[in-house]
């Protein structure tokens, strides 16, 4: 009688949706993190020494020093997340470890949150939402709690990939004029569909926009892409929205410019040093001048389940001896 094939040891670093965890237990020898406490450096080192597959999330730092401690069985890092700036992909490749991610499934969720933040900042929604619970509403007034209309404004999209294009489609329905800067110009057919104007100079675009929204990945080339110098190019009525990665914007410079009135406001779902948030931004949020969310852009039940399905598909494909559909290579970053 033929012996059953040994299931691969899969170590999962955080709590995942129930459906994902159940399926992982069925298919693999899966070690789950049921109390959902983030693993420390020692725990991650133990995981990479023992596992055949590591399933980290975007908050786990899988750097070269950690990978140097990997055991001989670790062959796949199946990231539960789209971005892989938390993983040293080059170091993994040098050790013969494949890296995968979960692209595409979070596009609509993140685009929806971008529009929500845009509207929340422009129309002062968090301020308004606090008034009634605190019994501070004296009734309607023609000049009270005035926000700004988004229809007819110019939207500058920094990064015109899947999410940037999804934001552009939504923004057009709100009557915004679409502009974008991207590492490479998108095909003419997409520009025509979105009625989008391309700027090869980010500086030139920033100086003309009413709202700027960030949708590029965090890489060494995009760290502080919106630097103090570039943020100073924005007009005083401009709003800044970021649902990508906090490191792309110089947070201290952004806070200074909002404090001084040189930028009208900002809506941020991501921060440079998560989960720590710049105290100056928190003070501005209390004043109603910025809107801060705790990295909720992809937080939908449907999105998380779709991510889990992709992780499982990548593991199964790899273990069957095939190239996983969402393999990440250094040249893609």
Backbone as numpy.savetxt, mean C-alpha at the origin, in Angstrom:
# Nx Ny Nz CAx CAy CAz Cx Cy Cz
2.30 -50.86 -0.63 1.45 -49.67 -0.63 2.33 -48.42 -0.63
2.02 -47.49 -1.56 2.83 -46.29 -1.70 2.58 -45.35 -0.53
3.65 -44.83 0.06 3.53 -43.90 1.18 3.02 -42.55 0.69
2.23 -41.89 1.52 1.71 -40.56 1.18 2.87 -39.57 1.10
2.78 -38.66 0.14 3.83 -37.67 -0.02 3.84 -36.72 1.18
5.01 -36.44 1.71 5.14 -35.56 2.86 4.68 -34.15 2.50
3.88 -33.59 3.36 3.42 -32.22 3.15 4.53 -31.24 3.52
4.68 -30.14 2.75 5.73 -29.17 3.07 5.39 -28.40 4.35
6.42 -28.07 5.13 6.24 -27.27 6.33 6.12 -25.80 5.92
4.97 -25.21 6.17 4.68 -23.82 5.84 4.48 -23.05 7.14
5.31 -22.05 7.38 5.20 -21.23 8.58 4.57 -19.89 8.21
3.47 -19.57 8.86 2.71 -18.34 8.59 2.96 -17.37 9.73
3.34 -16.15 9.42 3.81 -15.23 10.47 2.69 -14.47 11.18
1.51 -14.34 10.57 0.41 -13.62 11.20 -0.90 -14.36 10.97
-1.94 -13.97 11.69 -3.25 -14.57 11.51 -3.79 -14.19 10.14
-4.30 -15.17 9.41 -4.86 -14.96 8.08 -6.35 -15.29 8.12
-7.11 -14.97 7.06 -8.54 -15.30 7.07 -8.77 -16.79 7.34
-9.88 -17.08 7.99 -10.18 -18.46 8.37 -10.15 -19.41 7.18
-10.73 -18.98 6.07 -10.78 -19.86 4.89 -9.37 -20.18 4.41
-8.48 -19.20 4.44 -7.10 -19.40 4.02 -6.38 -20.36 4.96
-6.51 -20.13 6.26 -5.83 -20.98 7.22 -6.34 -22.43 7.15
-7.64 -22.58 6.99 -8.21 -23.93 6.91 -7.68 -24.67 5.70
-7.65 -23.99 4.56 -7.15 -24.63 3.34 -5.67 -24.94 3.45
-4.91 -24.08 4.10 -3.48 -24.35 4.29 -3.27 -25.59 5.15
-4.09 -25.76 6.18 -3.97 -26.94 7.02 -4.31 -28.21 6.25
-5.24 -28.10 5.31 -5.61 -29.26 4.49 -4.49 -29.66 3.54
-3.83 -28.66 2.97 -2.86 -28.92 1.91 -1.43 -29.09 2.40
-1.08 -28.37 3.49 0.30 -28.31 3.92 0.41 -28.66 5.41
1.64 -28.87 5.84 1.92 -28.94 7.27 2.12 -27.49 7.73
1.00 -26.82 8.00 1.02 -25.38 8.22 1.06 -25.04 9.71
2.04 -24.22 10.09 2.11 -23.67 11.44 1.50 -22.27 11.41
0.38 -22.09 12.13 -0.36 -20.84 12.11 -0.02 -19.99 13.33
-0.21 -18.70 13.17 0.02 -17.76 14.27 -1.34 -17.35 14.83
-1.91 -18.19 15.67 -3.30 -18.01 16.09 -3.51 -16.82 17.02
-2.48 -16.39 17.75 -2.67 -15.23 18.63 -2.37 -13.92 17.91
-1.90 -14.00 16.65 -1.71 -12.83 15.78 -0.73 -11.81 16.34
0.23 -12.24 17.12 1.27 -11.33 17.57 2.41 -11.35 16.56
2.88 -10.16 16.20 3.97 -10.08 15.22 5.19 -10.82 15.74
5.82 -11.58 14.87 7.03 -12.31 15.24 8.20 -11.36 15.41
8.99 -11.61 16.44 10.21 -10.86 16.61 11.33 -11.44 15.76
12.51 -10.82 15.84 13.64 -11.27 15.02 14.01 -12.72 15.31
14.02 -13.09 16.60 14.40 -14.46 16.97 13.39 -15.47 16.45
12.10 -15.12 16.52 11.06 -16.03 16.04 11.13 -16.19 14.52
11.38 -15.09 13.82 11.53 -15.17 12.36 12.75 -16.00 11.99
13.84 -15.84 12.75 15.05 -16.63 12.47 14.78 -18.11 12.66
14.03 -18.45 13.70 13.66 -19.85 13.92 12.80 -20.36 12.78
11.88 -19.51 12.29 10.99 -19.91 11.20 11.76 -20.20 9.92
12.71 -19.31 9.55 13.44 -19.53 8.29 14.40 -20.72 8.40
14.82 -21.05 9.62 15.70 -22.22 9.78 14.94 -23.52 9.57
13.64 -23.55 9.91 12.88 -24.79 9.89 11.98 -24.96 8.67
11.47 -23.87 8.14 10.40 -23.93 7.14 10.91 -24.30 5.76
10.02 -24.90 5.00 10.23 -25.05 3.56 9.61 -23.87 2.82
8.52 -23.34 3.39 7.84 -22.16 2.83 7.56 -21.20 3.98
7.93 -19.94 3.80 7.60 -18.89 4.77 6.52 -18.01 4.15
5.46 -17.75 4.93 4.40 -16.85 4.47 4.40 -15.62 5.38
5.19 -14.61 5.02 5.22 -13.38 5.81 4.17 -12.39 5.32
4.04 -11.29 6.07 3.20 -10.18 5.62 4.08 -8.96 5.43
3.48 -7.86 4.99 4.27 -6.68 4.64 4.96 -6.05 5.84
4.59 -6.43 7.06 5.24 -5.85 8.24 6.41 -6.68 8.74
6.67 -7.83 8.12 7.81 -8.67 8.50 9.03 -8.28 7.68
10.13 -7.97 8.36 11.35 -7.56 7.66 12.18 -8.80 7.36
12.18 -9.20 6.07 12.93 -10.38 5.65 14.17 -9.87 4.90
15.19 -9.49 5.66 16.37 -8.88 5.05 17.49 -9.91 4.88
18.61 -9.43 4.36 19.72 -10.33 4.04 20.27 -11.02 5.29
20.33 -10.31 6.42 20.86 -10.92 7.64 19.96 -12.05 8.13
18.65 -11.88 7.98 17.73 -12.96 8.37 17.86 -14.14 7.41
17.94 -13.84 6.11 18.03 -14.91 5.12 19.33 -15.69 5.25
20.37 -15.05 5.78 21.63 -15.75 6.00 21.48 -16.87 7.01
20.43 -16.80 7.84 20.18 -17.84 8.85 19.23 -18.93 8.35
18.80 -18.82 7.08 17.83 -19.77 6.54 18.41 -21.17 6.48
17.56 -22.14 6.79 17.96 -23.52 6.69 17.95 -24.01 5.25
18.48 -25.18 5.01 18.59 -25.70 3.63 17.24 -26.03 3.01
16.19 -26.17 3.82 14.89 -26.54 3.28 14.07 -25.35 2.78
14.43 -24.13 3.19 13.62 -22.97 2.79 13.81 -22.71 1.30
12.74 -22.86 0.56 12.82 -22.68 -0.89 11.87 -21.63 -1.43
10.89 -21.22 -0.62 9.89 -20.28 -1.12 9.48 -19.32 -0.01
9.41 -18.03 -0.36 8.81 -17.01 0.50 7.58 -16.50 -0.24
6.40 -16.89 0.24 5.13 -16.53 -0.41 4.52 -15.37 0.36
4.85 -14.16 -0.03 4.43 -12.97 0.71 2.92 -12.78 0.64
2.30 -12.53 1.80 0.88 -12.20 1.85 0.79 -10.69 1.73
0.87 -10.21 0.49 0.86 -8.78 0.22 1.36 -8.51 -1.18
1.01 -7.35 -1.67 1.41 -6.96 -3.03 2.84 -6.44 -3.05
3.14 -5.48 -2.16 4.49 -4.94 -2.10 5.46 -5.94 -1.52
6.71 -5.90 -1.98 7.74 -6.79 -1.44 8.94 -5.98 -0.96
8.72 -4.70 -0.60 9.83 -3.90 -0.09 10.27 -4.37 1.29
9.49 -5.28 1.90 9.89 -5.88 3.18 10.82 -7.07 3.01
11.06 -7.47 1.76 11.87 -8.66 1.48 13.08 -8.27 0.61
14.26 -8.75 0.98 15.44 -8.56 0.14 15.40 -9.64 -0.94
14.75 -9.29 -2.05 14.52 -10.27 -3.12 15.85 -10.73 -3.72
16.81 -9.82 -3.85 18.11 -10.17 -4.41 18.84 -11.18 -3.53
18.80 -10.95 -2.22 19.45 -11.88 -1.30 18.77 -13.24 -1.32
17.45 -13.24 -1.43 16.72 -14.50 -1.51 17.11 -15.28 -2.77
17.15 -14.57 -3.90 17.51 -15.21 -5.16 18.92 -15.80 -5.09
19.84 -15.06 -4.46 21.22 -15.55 -4.35 21.30 -16.84 -3.54
20.34 -17.06 -2.66 20.32 -18.28 -1.86 19.42 -19.35 -2.47
18.91 -19.10 -3.68 18.07 -20.08 -4.36 16.66 -20.13 -3.82
16.21 -19.03 -3.18 14.86 -18.97 -2.61 13.97 -18.14 -3.53
12.85 -18.70 -3.92 11.89 -18.01 -4.77 11.00 -17.11 -3.92
10.65 -15.94 -4.45 9.76 -15.00 -3.76 8.52 -14.77 -4.62
7.35 -14.82 -3.99 6.10 -14.50 -4.70 5.33 -13.46 -3.90
4.36 -12.83 -4.57 3.50 -11.85 -3.90 2.06 -12.07 -4.34
1.19 -11.10 -4.05 -0.24 -11.25 -4.38 -0.73 -10.03 -5.16
-0.27 -9.83 -6.39 -0.63 -8.62 -7.13 -2.06 -8.67 -7.66
-2.60 -7.49 -7.91 -3.87 -7.39 -8.63 -5.11 -7.46 -7.77
-5.09 -8.23 -6.68 -6.33 -8.45 -5.94 -6.74 -7.25 -5.10
-5.81 -6.34 -4.84 -6.11 -5.20 -3.97 -6.36 -3.91 -4.74
-6.37 -3.99 -6.04 -6.47 -2.80 -6.88 -7.71 -1.98 -6.57
-8.87 -2.61 -6.64 -10.12 -1.88 -6.44 -10.27 -1.38 -5.02
-9.86 -2.20 -4.04 -9.98 -1.79 -2.64 -9.14 -0.54 -2.37
-7.90 -0.54 -2.87 -7.02 0.60 -2.63 -7.50 1.83 -3.38
-8.00 1.63 -4.60 -8.53 2.77 -5.36 -9.76 3.36 -4.68
-10.61 2.50 -4.14 -11.78 3.00 -3.40 -11.35 3.84 -2.20
-10.36 3.34 -1.45 -9.89 4.07 -0.28 -9.24 5.40 -0.67
-8.57 5.42 -1.80 -7.97 6.66 -2.28 -9.05 7.71 -2.51
-10.12 7.32 -3.17 -11.21 8.27 -3.41 -11.87 8.69 -2.10
-11.99 7.73 -1.17 -12.59 8.07 0.13 -11.75 9.10 0.86
-10.43 8.92 0.86 -9.55 9.89 1.51 -9.61 11.25 0.82
-9.63 11.22 -0.50 -9.71 12.46 -1.27 -10.94 13.27 -0.87
-12.09 12.57 -0.81 -13.34 13.24 -0.44 -13.33 13.65 1.04
-12.75 12.80 1.89 -12.72 13.10 3.32 -11.94 14.37 3.61
-10.80 14.54 2.92 -9.98 15.74 3.14 -10.66 16.96 2.54
-11.12 16.83 1.30 -11.71 17.99 0.62 -12.99 18.47 1.30
-13.82 17.54 1.75 -15.12 17.90 2.33 -15.14 17.86 3.87
-13.99 17.67 4.50 -13.85 17.76 5.96 -14.76 16.75 6.69
-14.82 15.55 6.15 -15.75 14.56 6.70 -15.43 14.15 8.14
-14.16 13.89 8.52 -13.91 13.51 9.91 -14.31 14.60 10.90
-14.06 15.87 10.53 -14.47 16.97 11.40 -15.98 16.97 11.60
-16.70 16.83 10.48 -18.15 16.83 10.57 -18.68 15.65 11.35
-18.03 14.49 11.20 -18.50 13.28 11.89 -18.33 13.38 13.40
-17.42 14.24 13.87 -17.20 14.38 15.32 -18.19 15.33 15.98
-18.79 16.20 15.21 -19.60 17.28 15.79 -20.82 16.76 16.55
-21.61 15.90 15.91 -22.85 15.45 16.54 -22.60 14.57 17.76
-21.71 13.58 17.70 -21.45 12.79 18.92 -20.96 13.63 20.10
-20.28 14.76 19.83 -19.79 15.62 20.90 -20.78 16.75 21.23
-21.99 16.66 20.67 -23.05 17.63 20.96 -22.60 19.07 20.69
-21.94 19.25 19.54 -21.40 20.56 19.19 -22.13 21.21 18.01
-23.23 20.61 17.57 -23.93 21.13 16.39 -25.07 22.05 16.82
-24.97 23.29 16.39 -26.00 24.28 16.72 -27.00 24.45 15.58
-26.85 23.69 14.52 -27.75 23.80 13.37 -27.02 24.29 12.14
-27.71 24.21 11.03 -27.11 24.57 9.73 -26.78 26.04 9.66
-25.67 26.34 8.99 -25.25 27.72 8.77 -24.64 27.84 7.38
-24.87 28.96 6.68 -24.36 29.09 5.31 -22.84 29.10 5.21
-22.15 29.44 6.29 -20.70 29.61 6.18 -19.92 28.66 7.07
-20.60 27.66 7.64 -19.94 26.78 8.61 -19.50 25.48 7.96
-18.32 24.98 8.34 -17.77 23.69 7.90 -17.68 23.61 6.38
-17.18 24.67 5.77 -17.08 24.68 4.31 -15.86 23.89 3.85
-16.09 22.95 2.95 -15.01 22.21 2.32 -14.75 22.74 0.93
-14.19 21.87 0.10 -13.89 22.28 -1.28 -14.40 21.23 -2.24
-14.92 21.68 -3.36 -15.44 20.81 -4.40 -14.28 20.10 -5.11
-14.47 18.82 -5.45 -13.44 18.11 -6.21 -13.72 18.15 -7.71
-14.98 18.22 -8.07 -15.34 18.27 -9.49 -14.67 19.46 -10.17
-14.06 19.20 -11.30 -13.40 20.26 -12.05 -11.96 20.49 -11.67
-11.48 19.78 -10.66 -10.09 19.96 -10.22 -9.16 19.06 -11.02
-7.86 19.38 -10.96 -6.84 18.58 -11.62 -6.24 17.59 -10.63
-6.24 16.31 -11.01 -5.68 15.24 -10.19 -4.37 14.77 -10.80
-3.29 14.82 -10.02 -2.00 14.33 -10.47 -1.71 12.98 -9.84
-1.59 11.94 -10.66 -1.36 10.57 -10.18 0.12 10.24 -10.35
0.78 9.92 -9.24 2.20 9.56 -9.27 2.28 8.04 -9.26
2.50 7.46 -10.43 2.51 6.00 -10.59 1.23 5.53 -11.25
1.31 5.18 -12.54 0.11 4.84 -13.31 0.09 3.35 -13.61
0.22 2.53 -12.57 0.04 1.09 -12.72 -1.41 0.72 -12.57
-1.65 -0.51 -12.10 -3.03 -0.97 -11.96 -3.85 -0.08 -11.04
-3.28 0.25 -9.88 -4.04 1.05 -8.91 -4.20 2.48 -9.41
-3.14 3.04 -9.95 -3.24 4.40 -10.49 -4.31 4.51 -11.56
-4.39 3.51 -12.44 -5.41 3.54 -13.49 -6.81 3.35 -12.91
-6.94 2.52 -11.88 -8.24 2.33 -11.24 -8.70 3.62 -10.56
-7.76 4.36 -9.97 -8.09 5.65 -9.37 -8.52 6.64 -10.46
-7.81 6.62 -11.58 -8.15 7.53 -12.67 -9.56 7.29 -13.17
-9.97 6.04 -13.31 -11.33 5.73 -13.77 -12.37 6.28 -12.80
-12.12 6.10 -11.50 -13.06 6.61 -10.50 -13.07 8.13 -10.50
-11.89 8.72 -10.59 -11.78 10.17 -10.52 -12.47 10.85 -11.71
-12.40 10.21 -12.86 -13.11 10.77 -14.02 -14.60 10.85 -13.76
-15.15 9.83 -13.10 -16.58 9.84 -12.78 -16.94 10.98 -11.83
-15.96 11.44 -11.05 -16.17 12.57 -10.15 -15.91 13.91 -10.84
-15.58 13.86 -12.11 -15.38 15.09 -12.87 -14.01 15.71 -12.72
-13.01 14.91 -12.30 -11.65 15.44 -12.20 -10.92 15.30 -13.54
-9.99 16.21 -13.77 -9.12 16.15 -14.93 -7.90 15.31 -14.56
-7.58 14.30 -15.36 -6.55 13.32 -15.00 -5.20 13.67 -15.62
-4.20 13.73 -14.75 -2.81 13.92 -15.16 -1.99 12.84 -14.46
-0.85 12.48 -15.05 -0.05 11.45 -14.40 1.43 11.56 -14.75
2.26 11.06 -13.83 3.69 10.87 -14.06 3.99 9.42 -13.77
4.76 8.79 -14.62 5.08 7.38 -14.47 6.49 7.13 -14.98
7.11 6.09 -14.51 8.46 5.76 -14.99 8.45 5.56 -16.49
7.39 4.93 -16.99 7.22 4.76 -18.43 5.82 5.22 -18.82
5.71 5.86 -19.93 4.41 6.32 -20.40 3.51 5.13 -20.73
2.25 5.19 -20.33 1.33 4.08 -20.60 0.92 4.12 -22.07
0.41 3.02 -22.62 -0.02 3.01 -24.02 -1.04 4.09 -24.33
-1.01 4.55 -25.56 -1.90 5.63 -26.00 -3.37 5.25 -25.78
-3.71 3.99 -26.01 -5.11 3.56 -25.85 -5.59 3.78 -24.42
-4.70 3.54 -23.43 -5.08 3.76 -22.03 -5.20 5.25 -21.75
-4.26 6.04 -22.27 -4.36 7.50 -22.11 -5.67 8.03 -22.67
-6.04 7.53 -23.84 -7.27 8.02 -24.47 -8.51 7.59 -23.67
-8.49 6.34 -23.18 -9.62 5.86 -22.39 -9.82 6.68 -21.12
-8.71 7.03 -20.49 -8.76 7.77 -19.23 -8.74 9.29 -19.43
-8.54 9.70 -20.67 -8.38 11.13 -20.98 -7.29 11.72 -20.08
-6.17 11.02 -20.04 -5.09 11.36 -19.13 -3.97 12.10 -19.84
-3.43 13.11 -19.18 -2.30 13.88 -19.69 -1.02 13.42 -19.02
-0.03 13.05 -19.83 1.24 12.54 -19.30 2.24 13.67 -19.10
2.94 13.63 -17.98 4.03 14.56 -17.69 5.31 13.76 -17.49
6.31 13.98 -18.33 7.58 13.31 -18.11 8.34 13.95 -16.96
8.00 15.20 -16.64 8.62 15.91 -15.51 7.65 15.90 -14.33
8.02 15.20 -13.27 7.20 15.19 -12.06 7.09 16.60 -11.48
8.19 17.34 -11.49 8.17 18.70 -10.96 7.13 19.56 -11.67
7.11 19.47 -12.99 6.17 20.29 -13.76 4.73 19.92 -13.44
4.46 18.63 -13.27 3.10 18.22 -12.95 2.68 18.70 -11.57
3.53 18.49 -10.58 3.18 18.85 -9.21 2.80 20.32 -9.08
3.49 21.17 -9.81 3.26 22.61 -9.69 1.90 23.05 -10.22
1.19 22.16 -10.92 -0.06 22.54 -11.57 -1.30 21.82 -11.01
-1.11 20.91 -10.06 -2.21 20.05 -9.63 -2.95 20.63 -8.41
-4.24 20.26 -8.33 -5.05 20.58 -7.15 -5.00 19.44 -6.12
-4.90 18.21 -6.61 -4.80 17.04 -5.75 -3.70 16.15 -6.32
-2.84 15.62 -5.45 -1.79 14.69 -5.85 -1.98 13.40 -5.07
-2.00 12.26 -5.78 -2.16 10.97 -5.12 -1.05 10.03 -5.55
-0.52 9.27 -4.59 0.68 8.47 -4.80 0.32 6.99 -4.96
0.83 6.37 -6.05 0.54 4.96 -6.33 1.72 4.22 -6.93
2.92 4.56 -6.51 4.11 3.85 -6.99 4.65 2.98 -5.85
5.43 1.95 -6.17 5.98 1.10 -5.12 7.10 1.81 -4.38
7.42 1.31 -3.18 8.55 1.84 -2.44 9.80 1.07 -2.85
10.72 1.75 -3.47 12.02 1.20 -3.85 13.07 2.25 -3.47
14.36 1.90 -3.54 15.37 2.94 -3.29 15.20 4.17 -4.18
14.70 3.96 -5.39 14.53 5.09 -6.32 13.34 5.97 -5.95
12.36 5.42 -5.22 11.18 6.23 -4.89 11.17 6.69 -3.43
12.21 6.37 -2.67 12.27 6.87 -1.30 12.28 8.40 -1.30
11.33 9.00 -0.59 11.16 10.46 -0.56 11.09 11.05 -1.97
10.41 10.32 -2.84 10.19 10.87 -4.18 9.50 12.22 -4.09
8.53 12.32 -3.18 7.94 13.63 -2.88 8.75 14.21 -1.72
9.87 14.80 -2.09 10.82 15.36 -1.13 10.36 16.74 -0.69
11.10 17.32 0.24 10.77 18.69 0.68 10.79 19.65 -0.50
11.77 19.50 -1.37 11.85 20.39 -2.53 10.63 20.24 -3.42
10.23 19.00 -3.68 9.09 18.79 -4.58 7.77 19.21 -3.93
7.64 18.95 -2.64 6.40 19.35 -1.97 6.22 20.86 -1.99
7.32 21.59 -1.97 7.24 23.06 -2.02 6.74 23.55 -3.38
6.77 22.68 -4.38 6.26 23.07 -5.70 4.73 23.12 -5.72
4.09 22.44 -4.78 2.63 22.38 -4.78 2.03 23.73 -4.45
0.85 23.97 -5.00 0.15 25.22 -4.74 -0.50 25.19 -3.36
-0.77 26.35 -2.76 -1.34 26.38 -1.40 -2.68 25.67 -1.27
-3.44 25.57 -2.35 -4.75 24.89 -2.28 -4.67 23.40 -2.53
-3.46 22.88 -2.73 -3.29 21.48 -3.11 -3.51 20.54 -1.92
-4.00 19.35 -2.24 -4.16 18.27 -1.27 -3.27 17.10 -1.69
-2.75 16.36 -0.71 -1.89 15.21 -0.98 -2.55 13.97 -0.38
-2.61 12.89 -1.17 -3.19 11.63 -0.71 -2.16 10.53 -0.94
-2.01 9.65 0.07 -1.06 8.54 -0.08 -1.66 7.26 0.47
-1.89 6.29 -0.41 -2.33 4.95 -0.01 -1.31 3.90 -0.49
-0.10 4.34 -0.83 0.92 3.43 -1.36 1.87 2.98 -0.25
2.94 3.73 -0.04 3.90 3.47 1.03 4.33 4.80 1.64
4.44 4.83 2.97 4.76 6.07 3.65 6.12 6.63 3.30
7.07 5.75 2.98 8.43 6.21 2.71 8.55 7.04 1.45
7.54 7.06 0.62 7.61 7.80 -0.65 7.52 9.31 -0.42
6.93 9.72 0.71 6.76 11.13 1.03 7.62 11.50 2.23
8.29 12.65 2.16 9.00 13.19 3.31 7.96 13.73 4.29
7.65 12.93 5.31 6.55 13.28 6.23 6.81 14.57 6.99
8.03 14.77 7.44 8.32 15.99 8.19 8.10 17.22 7.33
8.54 17.15 6.08 8.34 18.27 5.17 6.86 18.50 4.90
6.12 17.41 4.70 4.67 17.53 4.47 4.00 18.20 5.67
4.34 17.75 6.88 3.75 18.34 8.08 4.06 19.83 8.18
5.31 20.20 7.91 5.69 21.62 7.98 4.88 22.47 7.02
4.69 21.97 5.80 4.00 22.74 4.78 2.50 22.86 5.07
1.91 21.82 5.66 0.51 21.92 6.06 0.38 22.89 7.24
1.31 22.81 8.20 1.29 23.72 9.35 1.35 25.18 8.92
2.19 25.46 7.92 2.39 26.83 7.47 1.33 27.30 6.49
0.45 26.39 6.05 -0.58 26.77 5.08 -0.11 26.75 3.64
1.11 26.23 3.40 1.62 26.17 2.03 1.04 24.98 1.27
0.46 24.02 1.99 -0.34 22.94 1.40 -1.64 22.89 2.20
-2.76 22.71 1.50 -4.06 22.82 2.17 -4.35 21.66 3.12
-3.90 20.44 2.78 -4.20 19.30 3.64 -3.69 18.01 3.03
-3.89 16.91 3.75 -3.42 15.61 3.28 -4.29 14.50 3.85
-4.37 13.41 3.09 -5.04 12.20 3.54 -4.07 11.04 3.42
-3.70 10.43 4.54 -2.66 9.41 4.56 -3.18 8.12 5.17
-2.95 7.02 4.48 -3.28 5.69 4.98 -2.01 4.91 5.33
-0.85 5.48 5.01 0.44 4.82 5.23 1.42 5.85 5.77
2.45 5.35 6.49 3.36 6.24 7.19 4.78 5.71 7.10
5.74 6.62 7.28 7.14 6.26 7.12 7.61 5.21 8.11
7.13 5.27 9.35 7.66 4.40 10.40 6.52 3.66 11.10
5.67 3.02 10.31 4.53 2.30 10.88 4.99 1.25 11.88
4.24 1.06 13.00 2.97 1.73 13.31 3.11 3.07 14.00
4.34 3.56 14.18 4.51 4.91 14.73 4.06 5.95 13.71
3.42 6.99 14.19 2.96 8.07 13.32 3.57 9.38 13.80
4.03 10.17 12.89 4.66 11.46 13.18 3.75 12.29 14.09
4.23 12.71 15.28 3.39 13.50 16.19 2.86 14.78 15.58
3.61 15.35 14.65 3.13 16.59 14.01 1.90 16.30 13.15
1.88 15.14 12.52 0.71 14.76 11.73 -0.50 14.51 12.64
-0.24 13.87 13.78 -1.33 13.61 14.72 -1.94 14.93 15.21
-1.09 15.89 15.52 -1.59 17.21 15.95 -2.41 17.86 14.85
-1.95 17.77 13.62 -2.70 18.33 12.49 -4.04 17.62 12.30
-4.06 16.30 12.55 -5.31 15.55 12.43 -6.31 16.03 13.48
-5.83 16.30 14.70 -6.72 16.82 15.75 -7.28 18.19 15.39
-6.50 18.92 14.60 -6.95 20.24 14.14 -7.85 20.15 12.92
-8.01 18.94 12.37 -8.84 18.75 11.18 -8.16 19.14 9.89
-6.84 19.21 9.89 -6.12 19.66 8.69 -5.57 18.50 7.86
-5.49 17.32 8.47 -5.14 16.11 7.74 -6.04 14.98 8.22
-6.19 13.96 7.38 -6.94 12.76 7.73 -5.97 11.59 7.75
-5.92 10.87 8.86 -5.00 9.76 9.03 -5.77 8.48 9.26
-5.43 7.44 8.50 -6.06 6.13 8.65 -4.98 5.08 8.92
-5.32 4.02 9.68 -4.33 3.01 10.09 -4.12 1.91 9.05
-3.61 2.28 7.87 -3.26 1.34 6.81 -4.43 0.41 6.50
-5.55 1.02 6.13 -6.80 0.29 5.87 -7.10 0.09 4.39
-6.22 0.57 3.52 -6.54 0.62 2.10 -6.97 -0.70 1.49
-6.37 -1.79 1.94 -6.69 -3.10 1.37 -7.57 -3.93 2.30
-8.08 -3.31 3.34 -8.76 -4.06 4.40 -10.23 -4.33 4.07
-10.45 -5.26 3.15 -11.80 -5.77 2.90 -11.76 -7.29 3.03
-12.85 -7.87 3.42 -12.91 -9.33 3.55 -12.62 -10.00 2.21
-13.20 -9.42 1.14 -12.99 -10.03 -0.17 -11.52 -9.96 -0.59
-10.89 -8.80 -0.33 -9.50 -8.64 -0.71 -8.57 -9.58 0.03
-8.79 -9.71 1.34 -7.93 -10.59 2.13 -8.11 -12.06 1.71
-9.33 -12.47 1.42 -9.56 -13.85 0.97 -8.90 -14.09 -0.39
-8.99 -13.10 -1.27 -8.34 -13.23 -2.58 -6.82 -13.33 -2.43
-6.26 -12.56 -1.50 -4.82 -12.66 -1.24 -4.44 -14.06 -0.77
-5.24 -14.61 0.14 -4.98 -15.95 0.64 -5.00 -16.99 -0.46
-5.96 -16.87 -1.38 -6.05 -17.80 -2.50 -4.81 -17.73 -3.38
-4.30 -16.50 -3.59 -3.09 -16.35 -4.39 -1.88 -16.98 -3.71
-1.76 -16.78 -2.40 -0.65 -17.37 -1.67 -0.68 -18.89 -1.81
-1.85 -19.49 -1.63 -1.98 -20.94 -1.73 -1.66 -21.43 -3.14
-2.15 -20.70 -4.14 -1.86 -21.09 -5.52 -0.36 -21.02 -5.81
0.31 -20.00 -5.30 1.76 -19.89 -5.52 2.50 -21.04 -4.86
2.09 -21.40 -3.64 2.76 -22.51 -2.95 2.52 -23.82 -3.68
1.28 -24.09 -4.04 0.96 -25.36 -4.70 1.68 -25.49 -6.04
1.68 -24.41 -6.81 2.35 -24.45 -8.12 3.84 -24.71 -7.95
4.45 -24.01 -6.98 5.88 -24.18 -6.75 6.20 -25.59 -6.30
5.40 -26.12 -5.39 5.65 -27.47 -4.87 5.40 -28.56 -5.91
4.60 -28.23 -6.90 4.38 -29.18 -8.01 5.49 -29.10 -9.05
6.48 -28.25 -8.82 7.63 -28.17 -9.71 7.47 -27.19 -10.85
6.49 -26.29 -10.75 6.26 -25.31 -11.82 6.58 -23.90 -11.33
6.72 -22.99 -12.27 6.97 -21.59 -11.92 5.70 -20.99 -11.33
5.75 -20.46 -10.12 4.54 -19.88 -9.53 4.09 -18.66 -10.33
2.79 -18.43 -10.41 2.27 -17.35 -11.27 2.68 -15.95 -10.84
3.02 -15.77 -9.55 3.31 -14.42 -9.07 4.75 -14.30 -8.55
5.67 -14.94 -9.26 7.07 -14.87 -8.86 7.58 -13.44 -9.03
8.38 -13.00 -8.06 8.98 -11.65 -8.10 10.47 -11.80 -8.34
10.98 -11.01 -9.30 12.42 -10.98 -9.61 12.96 -9.58 -9.39
14.23 -9.44 -9.07 14.80 -8.10 -8.84 14.57 -7.15 -10.01
14.56 -7.66 -11.22 14.37 -6.80 -12.40 12.97 -6.19 -12.44
12.03 -6.75 -11.67 10.66 -6.25 -11.66 10.48 -5.11 -10.68
11.47 -4.88 -9.81 11.33 -3.90 -8.74 11.81 -2.52 -9.18
